[in-house]
């Protein structure tokens, strides 16, 4: 398969289940992203994973999402990429985190900006918070993100509305 098909598979998989999803991560680890995406699309997965992906299985906006990401100067970074910040995610292999339902590394990272993740992970700050943020909360998150970015600090956040979105917009 082409690299573009591989990216589309990663984009689809990163949106098909609410993260973190251990079952989806295990499937990707076992068969690869393209095969995992195909299995999820046709429902040829475990009953647990079928349940976790049922609401979004038939919604595939990966091509459109990737086009929009490209227009904004972004890319998807996966564990297969050289810039994947392996060291930053090494702690997810510890026993304490493995025991927690949310204690897994993300499937992929949606990145905007030219800097490589493996070059900036040690100069990054996470700004995360509620999806139902107040105007004041979004303002503070935006000011904080803008100030950090002006000092060459990478901003890491989820893709949700509210605080996460304000951090990315700034």
N, C-alpha and C positions, 0 to 999 in steps of 0.2 A: 504494500500500500504506500501511497505517497505521504510525504511529511504533512501536507495539508489535511489529508484524511485523519492522520494521527492527532493533529491539533484539534480537529473537529470532535474527535472521540473524547479527548480530554475536556474540551469545553462542555460537551453534552454531559459527561459524567460529573463534572463539578457542579452542575445545576440540577441534576435529576433527583437528588436526595438531600435532605437537610443535613448539613455536616455537623459534627463528624459522624460518619457512617462506617463502622468497623466492617460490616458485611460487604459493602461496596469496595472498600480498601483491600479486603482479602481477595475478592474476585479479581481486581486489577492486578494484584501481586501474583495471582495464580495463572492468569491467562493473557495479561497485557490489556492496555487501554482499548484498542480497537475491538478485540474479541469481547471484552466486558461490555462495551457500549452496545454491540450487536445483541448480546444475550439479554441485556436489560430491555432494549427496545422490543424484543419479541417475547419477553416474559419468561425466558428460559433460565430462571434463577431460583434460588431457594425461596420458600414461602416468606421467610422473614424479609429478605431483600425485595421480593415482589411487593410486599406491604409497604416497605420504606420508600419505594419508587413509584407506586401506583398513581399518585396524583400528578406526577410530572413526566411519566414514561413517554407519553405521546406528544409532549411539547418539546420540540427540538429546534431551538433558535441558535444553535451553535454557529452556523455560517454567518448569520446576521450579527451575532455578538462578536465574533472574531473580526468582521469588517469594521465594526464600530471601534473596537479596541485598537485596531491598526490605525484608523483615522486619528485616534487620540495619542498615537505614539506609544502604544502598549504592546504587550505580548503575554502569552501564557508560558509559565516556567513550570516544568514537571520534574519529578525525581530523576528522569532520564537526561536532563540537561546539565551541562557542565557547571552552570551558575547556581544550581540548586543549593541552598545553604544547609548542607548536610550537618555541619557542626551545630548550627542553631537548632536543629530538630533532634539532635542526639539524645537529649533528655527524655524524649518521648519513648525511648527504649527502656527506661528505668521501671522497676517493678511497681513503684507507687503510682506512676502515671498509667501503666498498662492496666492496672486494676480499676481505673476510673473510666466510665463510659465515654467521656470526651477526651481521654488521654491518648489521642493519636495525632500524627502529623496530618496536615491537609493533603488532599489528592494533588492539587495543583495551586499555583499562585497566579493571580491576574496582576500584572505589573504595568505601571505607566511610568515612563521615564527611561532615559538611556543607560543609567548605571546598572551594572551587574549586581545581582543580589549577594553573590559571594564576596563582593568587594565592599558592600555597605552594611551587612547585617550587624556588624559590631558598632555601627554609628546609626542605629535606627531606634525609633520609639514607637510603641503601640499606643494608639488613641482609640479606645473602644468605649461603648456605652449603650444606652438604651435606644431602641428604635423610636420610642414615643418621647423624643426629647423636647424640651421647652425651647423657645426662641433663644433665650439666654444661654442655655446649654449648648446649642448649636453654634452660637456666636463664640463662646469661650473655646470650644473644640476647634473652630476654624482659626481663631487667633493663635492658639497654641500650635497648631499644625503649621501655620504660615511662619511663625517665628522660628520653629525648629527647622523647617525647610530652608529658611534664609541662612541658617547656620550649618547648612550641608548635612542635616540629619534626615535620613529616610523615614517616611511615615508609613507605618504598617497598621492596617485596620481591616475589618471585615467588609463585606459588600452591602451591608444593610442600610436602611434609611436612618435618619436621626444623627446621632453622634458620629458613627462611622462615615456616613455620607458627607457630613460637614468637614471631617478631617480630610477626606479625599478631594473635595472641591477646593479647599484652601491650598 
